[in-house]
Each structure stands twice: as C-alpha cells, then as structure tokens.
Amino acid sequence: MSGQRNEGNQGALWPAPLRGKNPVTARVLIPGSKSVTNRALVLAALADSPSILRRPLISRDTTLMKNGLVAMGIGATDELVNGEHQWHISPGSLTGPAFVDVGNAGTVMRFLPPVAALAKGTISFDGDPRSHERPLAPVIRALEELGVEIDHQQRYCLPLVVNGVGELRGGEIDIDASVSSQFLSALLLIGPATLKGITARHIGGALPSMPHIEMTVAMLRDFGAEVEVDLERNIWRVHPSRLHGQDLVIEPDLSNAAPFLSIAMICGGSITIGDWPTPTTQPGDQLRSILATMGADISLNDQGLTLTGTGTIHGIDIDLHDVGELTPALAALAALADSPSHLRGIGHLRLHETDRLAALTREINALGGNVTEEETALHITPAPLHGGIFHTYDDHRLATAGAVIGLTTPGIEVENIATTSKTLPDFPGLWSSLIA
C-alpha cells in the first residue's frame, strides 16, 4: 500500500472525544473551500488587475499555493478585516529562478507547473516524499507537446524543473485525465494566458470528479475567460483573453462538512452548517442527497444546511466516482450503520495523499470492522468496533474519519491529528468544542 503508517510518531496520539448516543445541537462555520481558494489564486495571479479573496481557506495547501505564486513574482498580502482574512493578490511578471515547495498538495503540484511554463526562467518543484509517488505524467507530457522544456529525468514525476521562455503558444492537446481531473483543470486554467488558447481533449476513461472540472470552467468565466465545452466529444476550449481581477468571497468547503454532519448522524440531534451556498459546483453539495439516503433529515434555508439525525444510520450502495473525496467520512459512517454498504467507482483514491482504499480497510478492520477491498470499491459490513490507534498516513481525511468513528467507539486514538491542518485549521479544537 502506498503511504506508510507513521509508526515513529505514535507519541502524537489524539484521544478522539467520545459522545455516545447523546444528541448534539450546534451550528458550525466551515472554513473556505480549498478547491475554490487554490483556483482563485491561480486565476488572480494571471489577471490584468489585482484581486481580493475574502474568507480564503488558510491552510497548508493554500499557503503552499500562495507561496509558490509569490516565488514566481506574484504579490500577495493578508489583511484582517472585522475578524476575517482577506488576501490581496497583485499580478506581476512570472520569472525565475525560483523554487516551489508543493508539500503533498495535488492542486499545487499539478496547477503550478503549467503556470511556470508561462514564466521566464527556471522554476524548480519538489515536495514531501509522498509527492514523488503521485502521478504527474499527463501534465508533463502535455506541456512538453506544447513546446515546454521540462527536466524530470524521464521519471515524469517530482522533482522537476520547468524552463520557461516567458510565453506559451498553447494549441490543441490530448490528455488522459482519468486518474485525476486536476490534470485537465491545470491546462484549462492557463488557457487565457497562452497565445492560441488551449483546446484540451480527454482521451481516457471516465473522468473522476466532474464537479471539479465544472468548478474550473465556472471560475474561468467569472474572471472573464471565454470557455466552450463539448461533453459529447470530451473537448474543452479556452480562448486566449485577458482575465480581470475579482473581489471574491470564497465558499465554505462543503466536503469538509462531512465529518461535522456525521456528528448528528451518529449521536442524534442536529448540526447546521452556516452559509451553505446555493448554487455551487462543489462536489460536497451531494452530501445533501447521500446523507438523506442514509437516514438523515436535511433542510436548507438562509441560515445554512441543517442535518437532523436519530443516531440510526442506514447502509448505502453508491457510485462515488464524482465525489470520491467524501469516501473516508462515508466509510466511517458505513462502519457504524445498521446494514452493509458498497462504495463504488473510487479506484482513483489509491493515488491521493495515500492509498485511501487500502488505508480505510486496514484501519477499520484493525478496530474490529469488516471491510472488503476491491480495486475500485469498498464493501463494508457493520461489526462491533473496539478502541485502538487509528493511523492517518499523513492524510487529512483519514484523520477526520478516525474522529468520526471515535464518537461512539471508546478508546480511539488518532495518530497525527495535526495533518488535518491541510484543509481544516484547528480541527481538534473545533471538534472537541462540539462534542463537549
């Protein structure tokens, strides 16, 4: 299994707060969306005027994205207004030499090399050890076909060096984005800044996380780009054009709402997620229908989305291909349900921060669970769980899944809970305040 247990860090164990079947009533404000924040950062950097990003997610992944752009010549300042952060992004000439630390952030390692192709000079990329294992070949090959010189020592992964000449001609390109929709989004985001635009044709199997591609298209249009989409032929065309700076409020991260909504599913009571956006392109919006199928009552009004649960969870048979990021939270719920669940279409999760299918199987089964792993699916039969260490493999969504299981399973200790800072600043404090 890719990704290793952090055996040497077991001293950093977080006792998951136990709530039991005691109902909770609370309202939660979720930090901004990582996906929206990082796309907004790239588009703001390529615009012809400054942008203000209000309520951005301030986490490891978004800080790495911002720092990477700053290293290439973009201006960025943080202002606190009425207790809320605002990022002021000032476009500038993209130049090297520069070094970009991608950490283990998929959006950073896939979105910024195409941006670096627009720069003049050499831009070096490297990150955490796991980043060297994550696929980048489709983006590298596409950029090379567009005339970009990239030093990757024939490994088609990190570390690498992009040698930019200050412009990129663009043109037509075939790309297989069946492993990650980020490959396609990475090319579309730079389309307006190229001389000919970008026409990208997906030539692989079914695209995962289609809502994320729709998010990319919508945000390009918000910044002034002209985008044509032909879903029948899997072709996206972004015309060369000027992007214009925006004053943008970042939506809350709906995928990060999953563990918090789980509290009312498991313990009973109600959880309200404030400022739930409508409409939205975020995949997490599908939680409304998924959790309703699993037994919750869902309502949406001006105050946000409210989930009311009874403490009884029904198993589910569902294809999560488009919303794979919800899998860890749903797997945790399925392990506590009253009937079996089948989570399908999620083979691409093997190439995320860790192999999430193998990790979830290993950790839930180590607590007494009954999870059967297939190449693209998890089959979960509820079984009595007991306490133990829930390893996270430096994966933020594994860490929150462990917290969910610990709501009614005594003695759960989550290893390296700090990894949640990737997308949820101070998750332990917020979680404990709700459970207490």
C-alpha positions in Angstrom: 0.0 0.0 0.0 1.4 3.4 -0.9 1.8 5.6 2.2 3.2 4.1 5.4 2.0 4.1 8.9 3.8 6.8 10.9 5.0 4.2 13.5 7.7 6.5 14.8 5.2 9.2 15.7 2.8 7.2 17.9 3.6 9.5 20.8 1.5 12.1 19.0 -1.8 10.4 19.6 -5.1 12.4 19.9 -7.8 10.7 22.1 -10.9 11.1 19.9 -13.7 12.6 22.1 -16.4 10.1 22.9 -20.0 11.4 22.8 -22.1 8.2 22.6 -25.8 8.4 21.8 -26.2 11.9 23.4 -27.8 14.3 20.9 -25.8 17.3 19.8 -27.3 20.6 18.7 -24.8 23.1 17.1 -24.1 25.5 14.3 -20.7 25.3 12.6 -18.9 27.7 10.3 -16.7 25.7 7.9 -13.5 27.3 6.6 -13.3 28.2 2.9 -13.0 25.7 0.1 -9.5 24.6 -0.7 -10.5 23.9 -4.3 -12.1 27.3 -4.8 -9.2 29.1 -3.0 -6.5 27.5 -5.0 -8.2 28.0 -8.3 -8.9 31.7 -7.4 -5.2 32.1 -6.5 -4.1 30.9 -9.9 -6.6 33.0 -11.8 -5.9 36.1 -9.8 -2.2 35.7 -10.5 -2.9 35.6 -14.2 -5.3 38.5 -14.2 -4.7 42.0 -15.6 -5.6 43.8 -12.3 -5.5 43.0 -8.5 -8.0 40.7 -6.8 -9.3 40.4 -3.3 -10.1 36.9 -2.0 -12.3 37.2 1.1 -12.6 34.3 3.6 -9.9 32.2 1.9 -9.0 28.9 3.4 -5.8 29.5 5.3 -4.2 26.0 5.5 -1.1 24.2 4.5 -2.3 23.5 0.9 -3.5 27.0 0.2 -0.4 28.6 1.8 1.8 26.4 -0.4 -0.1 27.6 -3.5 0.2 31.3 -2.5 3.8 30.9 -1.6 4.6 29.2 -4.9 3.0 32.1 -6.8 4.9 34.6 -4.8 8.1 32.8 -5.5 7.4 33.3 -9.2 6.8 37.0 -8.8 3.2 37.5 -7.8 2.3 39.9 -4.9 0.2 38.7 -2.0 -0.7 40.3 1.3 -3.0 39.2 4.1 -5.3 41.7 5.8 -7.6 41.1 8.7 -10.9 42.9 8.4 -13.6 42.6 11.1 -12.0 39.3 12.1 -12.0 37.8 8.6 -8.9 37.3 6.4 -8.6 38.9 3.0 -5.9 38.0 0.6 -4.9 40.8 -1.8 -3.3 39.3 -5.0 -1.3 41.6 -7.3 -0.4 40.1 -10.7 3.3 40.5 -11.8 5.8 39.2 -14.3 6.4 35.5 -13.8 10.1 35.0 -13.5 12.7 32.5 -12.3 14.9 31.2 -10.9 12.5 30.1 -8.2 11.8 27.1 -6.0 8.2 25.9 -5.3 7.5 23.6 -2.4 4.3 21.6 -3.3 4.2 19.7 0.0 1.7 16.9 -0.8 -0.9 19.1 -2.3 -2.3 17.8 -5.6 -3.6 21.1 -6.8 -0.2 22.8 -6.2 1.9 20.0 -7.9 -0.5 20.0 -10.9 -1.6 23.6 -11.3 1.7 25.4 -10.8 4.0 23.7 -13.4 1.7 25.0 -16.2 1.8 28.4 -14.6 5.6 28.1 -14.5 5.6 27.4 -18.3 4.4 31.0 -18.7 7.4 32.3 -16.7 10.8 33.4 -18.0 13.5 31.4 -16.3 13.8 28.1 -14.4 11.2 27.1 -11.8 12.1 24.1 -9.6 9.4 21.9 -8.0 9.7 19.4 -5.1 7.7 18.3 -2.1 7.0 15.7 0.6 8.2 12.1 -0.1 4.7 11.1 -1.0 4.6 13.8 -3.7 7.2 11.8 -5.6 4.8 8.9 -5.9 1.8 10.9 -7.1 1.1 10.9 -10.9 2.1 14.0 -13.0 2.8 12.4 -16.4 -0.3 13.7 -18.2 0.5 17.3 -17.3 4.2 17.0 -18.0 3.6 15.3 -21.4 1.0 17.9 -22.4 3.3 20.8 -21.6 6.2 19.1 -23.5 3.9 18.7 -26.5 3.2 22.4 -26.3 6.9 23.1 -26.5 7.9 23.5 -22.8 11.3 22.2 -21.8 11.0 20.2 -18.5 13.8 18.4 -16.7 12.2 15.4 -15.0 15.0 12.8 -15.7 12.5 10.6 -17.6 10.6 9.9 -14.4 7.5 12.1 -15.2 7.0 13.0 -11.6 8.6 15.2 -8.9 11.1 16.6 -8.5 11.2 18.5 -11.8 12.4 21.8 -13.3 10.3 23.9 -15.8 12.4 26.0 -18.1 10.1 28.8 -19.3 10.7 31.4 -22.1 8.2 33.9 -20.9 5.3 32.8 -23.1 3.4 29.7 -24.2 1.9 29.2 -27.6 -0.9 26.9 -26.4 -2.9 25.0 -29.0 -4.6 21.6 -29.2 -3.7 18.8 -26.8 -4.9 15.3 -26.0 -4.8 14.4 -22.3 -5.8 11.4 -20.3 -7.3 12.8 -17.1 -9.0 9.6 -15.9 -6.7 9.4 -12.9 -7.3 12.9 -11.7 -9.5 15.7 -13.0 -6.7 18.1 -11.9 -4.7 17.2 -15.0 -7.4 18.8 -17.2 -8.1 21.7 -14.9 -4.3 22.5 -14.8 -4.3 23.1 -18.5 -7.6 25.0 -18.7 -6.6 27.5 -16.0 -3.6 28.8 -18.1 -5.6 28.8 -21.4 -6.4 32.5 -21.4 -2.7 33.4 -20.9 -1.4 31.4 -23.8 -1.0 32.8 -27.4 -3.5 30.5 -29.0 -5.6 29.4 -26.1 -5.9 25.7 -25.0 -8.1 23.1 -26.6 -8.0 20.0 -24.5 -9.5 16.7 -25.5 -9.8 14.0 -22.8 -8.9 10.6 -24.4 -9.0 8.3 -21.3 -11.7 6.5 -19.3 -14.4 8.1 -17.3 -13.4 11.4 -15.8 -13.3 11.4 -12.0 -14.7 14.4 -10.0 -16.5 16.1 -12.9 -17.8 18.7 -10.5 -14.3 20.0 -10.0 -13.9 20.5 -13.8 -17.2 22.3 -13.8 -15.8 24.5 -11.0 -12.8 25.3 -13.1 -14.9 26.3 -16.0 -17.2 28.4 -13.9 -14.4 30.2 -12.2 -12.6 30.9 -15.5 -15.8 32.5 -16.8 -16.1 34.5 -13.5 -12.7 36.0 -14.3 -13.6 36.9 -17.8 -12.5 33.9 -19.9 -14.4 32.5 -22.9 -14.8 28.8 -22.5 -16.5 26.3 -24.8 -17.4 22.8 -23.5 -18.4 19.9 -25.7 -19.1 17.0 -23.3 -20.2 14.6 -26.1 -16.6 14.8 -27.6 -14.9 15.4 -24.2 -13.4 18.7 -25.6 -12.8 21.9 -23.6 -11.7 25.1 -25.4 -10.4 28.1 -23.5 -9.8 31.1 -25.8 -6.9 33.5 -25.3 -8.1 36.5 -23.5 -7.5 38.9 -20.6 -8.5 37.8 -17.1 -9.8 40.5 -14.9 -9.2 40.8 -11.1 -12.2 39.9 -8.9 -13.5 40.7 -5.5 -14.4 37.2 -4.5 -15.9 35.6 -1.4 -14.7 32.0 -1.0 -17.4 29.5 -0.4 -17.1 27.2 2.7 -15.6 23.8 1.9 -18.6 21.5 1.7 -16.5 18.3 1.6 -15.1 19.3 5.0 -18.7 19.5 6.3 -19.0 15.7 6.1 -17.4 14.8 9.4 -19.3 17.5 11.2 -22.7 16.5 9.7 -21.7 12.9 10.8 -22.0 14.0 14.5 -25.8 14.3 14.2 -26.0 11.1 12.1 -24.2 9.1 14.8 -25.2 10.8 18.1 -28.6 12.2 17.1 -29.6 15.8 17.3 -28.9 18.5 14.6 -25.9 20.1 13.1 -26.3 23.3 11.0 -23.5 24.2 8.5 -23.7 28.0 8.1 -23.6 29.8 4.8 -24.2 26.7 2.7 -24.0 28.1 -0.9 -26.7 27.7 -3.5 -26.0 27.2 -6.3 -22.5 25.7 -6.1 -20.2 23.5 -8.2 -18.6 21.9 -5.2 -18.9 18.1 -5.0 -19.6 18.3 -1.3 -23.1 19.6 -2.1 -24.0 16.0 -2.9 -23.9 15.3 0.8 -27.5 16.5 0.9 -28.8 13.6 -1.1 -26.3 11.0 0.1 -26.9 11.5 3.9 -30.6 11.7 3.3 -30.4 8.3 1.8 -28.5 7.1 4.9 -31.3 8.2 7.2 -30.9 11.9 7.8 -33.4 14.7 7.5 -32.0 17.6 5.6 -33.2 21.2 5.3 -31.7 24.3 3.7 -32.6 27.9 4.4 -30.9 31.3 4.8 -29.2 30.1 8.0 -27.5 27.2 6.2 -27.9 23.5 5.8 -29.3 21.6 8.8 -29.0 17.8 9.2 -31.2 16.2 11.9 -30.3 12.6 12.8 -31.7 9.9 15.1 -28.5 8.0 15.7 -29.5 5.3 13.3 -27.6 5.1 10.1 -28.6 3.1 7.0 -26.1 1.4 4.7 -25.8 2.7 1.2 -24.9 1.3 -2.3 -23.5 4.2 -4.2 -21.1 5.2 -7.0 -18.8 7.9 -5.6 -16.7 8.4 -8.7 -17.6 12.1 -9.0 -17.4 12.7 -5.2 -14.5 10.5 -4.1 -13.3 12.9 -1.5 -16.4 12.1 0.6 -15.4 8.4 0.8 -13.4 8.5 4.1 -16.3 10.1 6.0 -18.9 7.9 4.4 -16.8 4.8 5.1 -16.7 5.8 8.8 -20.5 6.2 8.8 -20.9 2.9 7.0 -18.9 1.1 9.6 -21.4 2.3 12.2 -24.5 1.7 10.1 -27.3 -0.9 10.6 -26.8 -2.6 7.2 -24.0 -3.2 4.7 -22.7 -0.5 2.4 -21.0 -0.7 -1.0 -18.9 2.4 -2.0 -18.0 2.0 -5.7 -16.2 3.8 -8.5 -13.4 5.1 -6.3 -10.2 3.4 -7.6 -8.7 6.8 -8.3 -8.4 7.3 -4.5 -5.5 5.0 -4.5 -3.4 7.9 -5.8 -4.4 10.6 -3.4 -2.4 11.6 -0.2 -2.2 7.9 0.4 -4.0 4.8 -1.0 -7.2 5.7 0.7 -9.0 2.4 0.0 -6.2 0.3 1.5 -5.8 2.6 4.4 -9.5 2.7 5.3 -9.7 -1.1 5.0 -6.6 -1.6 7.2 -7.6 0.9 9.9 -11.3 0.0 10.2 -10.6 -3.7 10.3 -7.9 -3.2 12.9 -10.7 -1.9 15.2 -12.8 -5.0 14.6 -14.6 -3.8 11.5 -15.4 -5.9 8.4 -14.3 -4.1 5.2 -13.5 -5.9 2.0 -11.4 -4.0 -0.5 -11.7 -4.3 -4.3 -9.7 -2.4 -6.9 -12.3 0.3 -7.2 -14.7 -0.3 -4.3 -15.1 -0.9 -0.6 -17.7 -3.3 0.8 -18.4 -2.5 4.5 -20.4 -4.8 6.8 -21.0 -3.2 10.2 -19.4 -5.0 13.1 -18.8 -4.2 16.8 -15.8 -1.9 17.0 -13.2 -1.5 19.8 -10.6 1.0 20.7 -7.2 1.3 19.2 -4.9 3.5 17.3 -6.3 4.9 14.0 -3.3 5.7 11.7 -3.7 8.5 9.2 -0.8 8.1 6.7 -0.4 11.9 6.7 -3.9 12.1 5.1 -6.3 14.7 6.5 -9.4 12.8 5.5 -8.2 9.6 7.2 -7.7 11.7 10.4 -11.3 13.1 10.4 -12.7 9.6 9.6 -10.9 8.4 12.8 -12.6 11.2 14.8 -16.0 10.2 13.4 -15.6 6.5 14.5 -14.4 7.7 17.9 -17.8 9.4 18.5 -19.3 6.2 19.8 -16.3 3.8 20.0 -14.4 4.2 23.3 -10.6 4.3 23.2 -10.0 5.5 19.7 -6.6 7.4 19.4 -6.0 9.2 16.2 -2.3 9.3 15.2 -1.1 12.7 13.8 -4.3 14.6 14.0 -2.2 17.7 13.0 -2.4 16.5 9.4 -6.0 18.0 9.3 -4.3 21.4 9.0 -4.1 20.6 5.3 -7.6 21.9 4.9 -9.1 22.4 8.4 -7.2 24.8 10.7 -7.6 23.7 14.3 -9.8 20.8 13.6 -9.1 19.2 17.1 -10.3 22.4 18.9 -13.4 22.8 16.8 -14.3 19.1 17.0 -13.8 19.0 20.8 -15.9 22.1 21.4 -18.8 20.5 19.6 -18.6 17.1 21.2 -18.1 18.5 24.7 
